[in-house]
Amino acid sequence: MDMTKAEKEALIKKMDNPEIKVACPRCGKNIIYKKIGNSIIVKCESDNCIEGSLRGL
């Protein structure tokens, strides 16, 4: 499923500001930030909702 502009912007906002609370525009739950090694994952707390990642080398 494609993401809307609002969903993409919410994931980017959380990625740029991991300390702030960002609500998922799709379901309203929190978007969480996880750093794993050189990678970052931002995703909704709900299963099968929005998610984005960034992989560093």
C-alpha positions in Angstrom: 0.0 0.0 0.0 1.3 3.4 -0.9 1.8 6.0 1.8 0.1 9.4 1.8 2.1 12.6 2.0 1.1 13.1 5.6 2.3 9.6 6.5 5.6 10.1 4.9 6.0 13.5 6.6 5.2 11.9 10.0 7.9 9.3 9.6 10.5 11.9 8.5 9.6 14.1 11.4 10.2 11.2 13.8 13.4 10.3 12.1 14.7 13.9 12.3 13.5 14.3 15.9 13.6 11.0 17.8 12.9 12.6 21.2 9.5 14.1 20.3 6.1 12.3 20.2 4.7 11.9 16.7 1.2 10.4 16.2 0.6 8.1 13.2 -1.7 9.9 10.8 -3.2 6.5 9.7 -4.3 5.1 13.1 -3.3 7.7 15.8 -0.9 5.5 17.8 2.7 6.6 18.5 5.5 6.3 15.9 8.5 4.7 17.5 12.2 5.2 16.7 14.7 2.3 16.8 18.4 2.6 16.1 20.1 -0.7 15.3 23.8 -0.4 14.4 24.0 2.0 11.5 20.3 1.7 10.7 17.3 3.6 11.8 13.7 2.3 11.8 10.7 4.5 12.4 7.3 2.7 12.5 3.9 2.8 14.0 3.3 0.9 17.2 0.4 -0.9 15.4 1.2 -4.1 13.5 0.9 -3.8 9.7 0.8 0.0 9.7 3.3 2.6 8.3 7.1 2.0 8.6 10.3 3.6 7.2 14.0 2.9 7.5 17.3 4.4 6.7 20.5 2.3 6.4 23.9 3.8 6.9 27.1 2.2 5.6 
